[in-house]
Structures are given as C-alpha cells and as structure tokens.
C-alpha cells in the first residue's frame, strides 16, 4: 500500500511539478532562440540597407550624368537629344525615389527587429532572475 502511494506521489510530482520547473527553464531557452532569430533579422536588414544605399548612389550618378547630357544637348540646340535625355532623367528620378523608399522601409524593419531583440533580452534577464530566486 505504501509502495503504491509512493509511486502515485512520484507520478503526480512528475506530471505536475517537473513541467513547471522546466517551463521556466524553457522560457529562457525560447527567449534565447528569439534573440538569435532577431539578430539574424537585424543582420539581414543591415545588408539590405547597404545594398539599397549602393543602388541609390548608382542611380544618383546616372541621374547626374543624364543632367549633364541634357545640359549639353540644350546648349548645342539638339531638341531631339534633349527630349531623350529628359525621359531618361525622369526614369532615373523615379529609380532614386523608389530606392530611397526601399531604404526607408528597410531601416524601419531593422529598427523594429532591434526593438524586438531588446525586448527578448529583457524578458530573458527577468526569467533568469526569477529562476535564480527560486
């Protein structure tokens, strides 16, 4: 009878108490996984920002070249060439605007991901502190 009571208490302990102890430990592990995922996202966003900056610089160079060519065509009196350069200039301006928009979006994503990472770190510190108190 005592043996079966001990087995029942052991089973109850296993079913109810141990998962609670591991749940607190699991929170720290999950927070660590979240932090790693957020770090990856921040790194990816930073790479996208660098790429967007390169694209903006390239498009600005192309736009400046088209402006010079437009000015030369206007000085020479080449109306057909000037019209063509205006079209290219409009296209380059559009490219610059779209690249700057992408750059802004990537920066906002990076800011959001960094904020999430800081929140996860804060939660992990709190969980670890609570675990050490117990």
Beta strands, then each sheet from edge to edge (+ up, - down):
end
